[in-house]
Amino acid sequence: MKKKTIDQYMTIIEAAYRWGVPVDTLKNKLKPSIISQRELTQKLIDEGLIKFFQAPEKKRKDWIISAAAMDRWFGEKNNV
């Protein structure tokens, strides 16, 4: 069965579940405190592998993460 394009993109909770990592670990990747990690996060945004939406005047960002971004951060996951 061919994978659907939509299945290559997910929320933080789904991505953490599918890769078997804690949600907080993934959230730390999205708002890193280490400069080199910040640069990688920005690179993934620039490449279109992750994105966020932040409503005007709101602090919270809603993230969409690609399987490719998860592979870079945590290694390839079988059957993703």
Buried (B, 14 or more C-beta within 10 A) or exposed (E): EEEEEEEBBBEBEEBBEBBEBEEEEBEEBBEBEEEEBEEBBEEBBEEEBBBEEEEEEEEEEEBBBBBBBBBBBBEEBEEB
